[in-house]
Amino acid sequence: MFKKTPAERLLLHFANLMVIVFILLPVAAVFIGAIQSEKTLQADTRRLLPLEVTFDNFAVILSRGEQKGRIFEQVTYLPDNIKSFYTALANSTIVAVSVTFLTLLFGSLSAYTIARQRYRWTLFLLQANIVARFVPVIVLMIPLYVVMRAMGQLNSLTGVIIAETGFLLPYAILILAPYFDTIPTDLEEAARIDGCTRLGAFVKIVLPLATPALAACGVIMFIVSWHELLIPLILNARPAFMTLPVVIASLVGDVHVFFNLMMAICLLALAPTVILVALLQKYIVEGLAAGAVKG
């Protein structure tokens, strides 16, 4: 490994710092907007720090509009979807957890098949999935809507789960297949000699060894599904089936945009994914880097 000079290390640290600032700057802007009133936010758009700090935006959301607080006392209209925050939170949780479980279930089986059974058709399907990912998702929304309507899955969480699982499954396969390929086949053969079937060896030997990759893949699938807007927006029109991204998008009205409430909901929606990444950070880094350091 080449030894870096002090100038190169300094440049590398500076580049890392710029990347961190680039990522955290929008979050900081959302946080600053969420802790001030609409009037204060629009009074001076160039001010970095707010003149006053308030948590009434969070109080309105968490109380479903019942506790308006000081900054909303004279407001005559609040979006009805504010009252659906907890319903949307539950819907997002159900969809994200279900999609994560299904993508890990089918993705691990498919990735294991590709890694162990080098058939020509499996590699062809893998390449076809990679090429299909270049197609913009918006192009597929009309066919997706027609198919889900024919299946009777409009205005239901089941339809959203099926659609998101189908879109995310190729990504799960691409993440898991290289990791399964690094696991020695000798371990599986030893387990099969002891009486395990191929499925038994996969469940008892391969999956425990692939825990870092499964954790990394699961977190990525959860985050993508949690923040998905287009599919729930197209398939669900009823408030009872809205997810958090759809509720956030509904705050953009024809006459007025509730910037502060939007920013407050964004922070609340961001919290579960931040906590999940913080708890599984070790496995995420190990799983994503394993393919590059093993074998």
C-alpha positions as CSV (number, residue, x, y, z in Angstrom):
1,M,0.0,0.0,0.0
2,F,1.4,3.4,-1.0
3,K,2.1,5.8,1.8
4,K,0.3,9.1,1.4
5,T,2.1,12.4,1.8
6,P,0.8,15.0,4.4
7,A,-0.5,17.1,1.5
8,E,-2.5,14.1,0.1
9,R,-3.9,13.3,3.5
10,L,-4.9,16.9,4.0
11,L,-6.6,16.9,0.6
12,L,-8.4,13.7,1.4
13,H,-9.7,15.0,4.7
14,F,-10.8,18.2,3.0
15,A,-12.7,16.2,0.4
16,N,-14.4,14.0,3.0
17,L,-15.4,17.2,4.9
18,M,-16.9,18.7,1.8
19,V,-18.9,15.5,1.1
20,I,-20.2,15.5,4.7
21,V,-21.2,19.2,4.5
22,F,-22.9,18.6,1.1
23,I,-25.0,15.7,2.7
24,L,-25.8,17.5,6.0
25,L,-26.5,21.0,4.6
26,P,-30.1,20.1,3.4
27,V,-30.8,18.4,6.7
28,A,-29.6,21.5,8.6
29,A,-31.8,23.7,6.4
30,V,-34.9,21.5,7.1
31,F,-34.2,21.6,10.8
32,I,-33.8,25.4,10.9
33,G,-37.1,25.7,9.0
34,A,-38.9,23.3,11.2
35,I,-38.2,25.2,14.5
36,Q,-39.6,28.6,13.3
37,S,-42.9,30.0,12.3
38,E,-44.0,30.6,8.7
39,K,-44.0,34.4,9.3
40,T,-40.4,34.3,10.6
41,L,-39.2,32.1,7.8
42,Q,-40.6,34.4,5.1
43,A,-39.6,37.6,6.8
44,D,-35.9,37.3,6.0
45,T,-35.0,34.4,3.7
46,R,-31.3,35.2,3.8
47,R,-31.0,34.8,7.6
48,L,-29.2,31.6,8.6
49,L,-30.3,31.4,12.2
50,P,-33.9,32.0,13.3
51,L,-34.9,35.0,15.5
52,E,-37.2,32.8,17.5
53,V,-37.4,29.1,18.1
54,T,-40.7,27.2,18.4
55,F,-41.8,23.6,18.4
56,D,-45.4,24.4,17.5
57,N,-44.9,22.7,14.1
58,F,-44.2,19.4,15.8
59,A,-47.0,19.9,18.3
60,V,-49.5,20.5,15.5
61,I,-48.4,17.3,13.7
62,L,-48.2,15.0,16.7
63,S,-51.5,16.2,18.1
64,R,-53.2,15.8,14.7
65,G,-54.0,19.5,14.5
66,E,-55.7,19.7,17.9
67,Q,-53.0,21.7,19.6
68,K,-52.3,24.6,17.2
69,G,-49.9,26.5,19.5
70,R,-49.1,30.1,19.4
71,I,-48.0,30.4,15.8
72,F,-51.2,28.7,14.4
73,E,-53.8,30.4,16.6
74,Q,-55.0,32.7,13.9
75,V,-54.7,30.2,11.1
76,T,-58.1,29.3,9.7
77,Y,-57.0,26.4,7.5
78,L,-54.7,23.4,8.1
79,P,-54.3,20.5,5.7
80,D,-56.6,17.6,6.5
81,N,-53.7,15.2,5.9
82,I,-52.1,16.5,9.1
83,K,-54.6,14.4,10.9
84,S,-53.5,11.3,9.1
85,F,-49.9,11.5,10.3
86,Y,-50.1,8.4,12.6
87,T,-51.9,6.4,9.9
88,A,-49.3,7.4,7.3
89,L,-46.6,6.4,9.8
90,A,-48.1,3.0,10.3
91,N,-48.6,2.5,6.6
92,S,-45.0,3.5,5.9
93,T,-43.8,1.0,8.6
94,I,-45.9,-1.8,7.2
95,V,-44.8,-1.2,3.6
96,A,-41.1,-0.8,4.4
97,V,-40.9,-3.8,6.7
98,S,-42.9,-6.0,4.3
99,V,-40.8,-4.9,1.3
100,T,-37.6,-5.4,3.2
101,F,-38.6,-8.9,4.3
102,L,-39.8,-10.0,0.8
103,T,-36.7,-8.6,-1.0
104,L,-34.4,-10.3,1.5
105,L,-36.4,-13.6,1.2
106,F,-36.6,-13.8,-2.6
107,G,-33.3,-11.9,-3.2
108,S,-31.2,-14.2,-1.1
109,L,-32.6,-17.3,-2.8
110,S,-32.1,-15.8,-6.3
111,A,-28.6,-14.5,-5.4
112,Y,-27.6,-17.9,-4.0
113,T,-28.8,-19.6,-7.1
114,I,-26.8,-17.2,-9.3
115,A,-23.7,-17.7,-7.1
116,R,-23.8,-21.4,-6.9
117,Q,-25.6,-22.5,-10.1
118,R,-23.7,-21.0,-13.0
119,Y,-26.4,-21.6,-15.6
120,R,-26.4,-19.4,-18.7
121,W,-30.1,-18.4,-18.2
122,T,-29.5,-17.1,-14.6
123,L,-26.6,-14.9,-15.8
124,F,-28.8,-13.7,-18.7
125,L,-31.6,-12.8,-16.3
126,L,-29.2,-11.0,-14.0
127,Q,-27.9,-8.9,-16.9
128,A,-31.4,-8.2,-18.1
129,N,-32.3,-6.9,-14.7
130,I,-29.3,-4.6,-14.7
131,V,-30.3,-3.2,-18.1
132,A,-33.9,-2.8,-16.9
133,R,-32.8,-0.6,-14.1
134,F,-31.8,2.1,-16.6
135,V,-35.5,2.6,-17.6
136,P,-37.0,5.6,-15.7
137,V,-39.6,4.5,-13.1
138,I,-42.0,7.1,-14.3
139,V,-42.2,5.4,-17.7
140,L,-43.6,2.3,-16.0
141,M,-46.2,4.0,-13.9
142,I,-49.1,3.8,-16.4
143,P,-48.5,0.0,-17.1
144,L,-48.2,-0.5,-13.4
145,Y,-51.4,1.3,-12.7
146,V,-53.2,-0.8,-15.4
147,V,-51.9,-4.1,-14.0
148,M,-52.7,-3.2,-10.4
149,R,-56.2,-2.1,-11.4
150,A,-56.8,-5.4,-13.2
151,M,-55.6,-7.2,-10.0
152,G,-57.8,-5.1,-7.8
153,Q,-54.9,-3.8,-5.8
154,L,-55.5,-0.1,-6.1
155,N,-56.0,1.8,-2.8
156,S,-54.4,-1.0,-0.8
157,L,-51.0,-1.5,0.9
158,T,-50.7,-4.9,-0.7
159,G,-50.4,-3.4,-4.2
160,V,-47.7,-1.0,-3.0
161,I,-45.8,-3.8,-1.4
162,I,-46.0,-6.0,-4.5
163,A,-44.9,-3.1,-6.8
164,E,-42.0,-1.9,-4.6
165,T,-40.8,-5.5,-4.0
166,G,-40.7,-6.0,-7.8
167,F,-38.7,-2.9,-8.4
168,L,-36.2,-3.4,-5.5
169,L,-35.6,-7.2,-5.9
170,P,-32.9,-6.8,-8.7
171,Y,-31.0,-4.4,-6.4
172,A,-31.1,-7.0,-3.6
173,I,-29.8,-9.7,-5.9
174,L,-26.9,-7.4,-7.1
175,I,-25.9,-6.8,-3.5
176,L,-26.2,-10.3,-2.2
177,A,-24.9,-12.4,-5.2
178,P,-21.2,-11.2,-4.9
179,Y,-21.2,-11.9,-1.2
180,F,-22.6,-15.4,-1.5
181,D,-19.9,-16.0,-4.2
182,T,-17.2,-15.3,-1.6
183,I,-18.5,-18.0,0.9
184,P,-16.5,-21.2,0.4
185,T,-18.5,-24.1,-1.0
186,D,-16.5,-26.5,1.2
187,L,-18.7,-25.6,4.2
188,E,-21.9,-26.4,2.4
189,E,-20.4,-29.7,1.1
190,A,-19.4,-30.7,4.6
191,A,-22.9,-29.9,5.9
192,R,-24.5,-32.0,3.1
193,I,-22.2,-34.9,4.0
194,D,-23.5,-34.7,7.5
195,G,-27.1,-35.0,6.2
196,C,-28.2,-31.5,5.4
197,T,-30.1,-30.8,2.2
198,R,-29.0,-28.0,-0.1
199,L,-31.8,-25.8,1.4
200,G,-30.7,-26.8,4.9
201,A,-27.1,-26.0,4.2
202,F,-28.3,-22.6,2.8
203,V,-30.3,-21.8,5.9
204,K,-27.9,-23.1,8.5
205,I,-24.5,-22.3,7.0
206,V,-24.7,-19.7,4.3
207,L,-27.3,-17.3,5.8
208,P,-25.5,-16.9,9.2
209,L,-22.2,-16.2,7.4
210,A,-24.0,-13.7,5.2
211,T,-25.4,-11.7,8.1
212,P,-23.4,-8.5,7.3
213,A,-24.6,-8.5,3.6
214,L,-28.2,-9.3,4.6
215,A,-28.1,-6.4,7.2
216,A,-26.6,-4.0,4.6
217,C,-29.1,-5.0,2.0
218,G,-32.0,-4.9,4.4
219,V,-31.2,-1.4,5.5
220,I,-30.9,-0.2,2.0
221,M,-34.2,-1.7,1.0
222,F,-35.9,-0.3,4.1
223,I,-34.6,3.2,3.4
224,V,-35.6,3.2,-0.3
225,S,-39.0,1.8,0.5
226,W,-39.6,4.1,3.4
227,H,-38.9,7.2,1.2
228,E,-40.6,6.0,-1.9
229,L,-43.1,8.6,-3.2
230,L,-44.1,7.8,-6.8
231,I,-45.5,4.3,-6.4
232,P,-47.8,5.0,-3.3
233,L,-48.8,8.3,-4.9
234,I,-49.9,6.6,-8.2
235,L,-51.6,3.5,-6.7
236,N,-53.3,5.0,-3.6
237,A,-55.7,8.0,-3.6
238,R,-57.4,7.5,-0.3
239,P,-56.0,9.1,2.9
240,A,-56.3,5.8,4.7
241,F,-53.6,4.2,2.6
242,M,-51.2,7.2,2.3
243,T,-47.6,6.9,3.4
244,L,-45.5,9.6,4.9
245,P,-43.9,10.8,1.6
246,V,-47.4,11.2,0.1
247,V,-48.5,13.2,3.1
248,I,-45.5,15.5,2.8
249,A,-46.2,16.0,-0.9
250,S,-49.9,16.8,-0.2
251,L,-48.8,19.9,1.8
252,V,-48.0,21.6,-1.5
253,G,-51.4,23.2,-2.3
254,D,-52.7,25.2,-5.2
255,V,-52.7,28.4,-3.1
256,H,-50.4,27.9,-0.2
257,V,-47.4,25.7,0.7
258,F,-47.0,24.8,4.3
259,F,-43.2,24.9,4.4
260,N,-42.7,24.7,8.1
261,L,-45.1,21.7,8.6
262,M,-43.5,20.0,5.6
263,M,-40.0,20.4,7.1
264,A,-41.2,19.2,10.5
265,I,-42.8,16.0,9.0
266,C,-39.6,15.5,7.0
267,L,-37.5,15.4,10.2
268,L,-40.0,13.1,11.9
269,A,-40.0,10.8,8.8
270,L,-36.2,10.8,8.7
271,A,-35.8,9.7,12.3
272,P,-36.5,6.0,11.9
273,T,-34.0,5.5,9.0
274,V,-31.3,7.5,10.9
275,I,-31.8,5.3,14.0
276,L,-31.7,2.1,11.9
277,V,-28.5,3.1,10.2
278,A,-26.9,4.1,13.5
279,L,-27.8,0.8,15.1
280,L,-26.6,-1.3,12.1
281,Q,-23.7,0.8,11.0
282,K,-21.1,-1.9,11.7
283,Y,-22.9,-4.5,9.6
284,I,-23.7,-2.1,6.8
285,V,-20.0,-1.1,6.3
286,E,-18.8,-4.7,6.7
287,G,-21.5,-6.1,4.3
288,L,-20.8,-3.5,1.6
289,A,-17.1,-3.8,1.8
290,A,-16.9,-7.6,2.2
291,G,-16.9,-8.3,-1.5
292,A,-13.9,-6.1,-2.1
293,V,-11.7,-7.7,0.7
294,K,-12.7,-11.4,0.6
295,G,-11.7,-14.0,-1.9
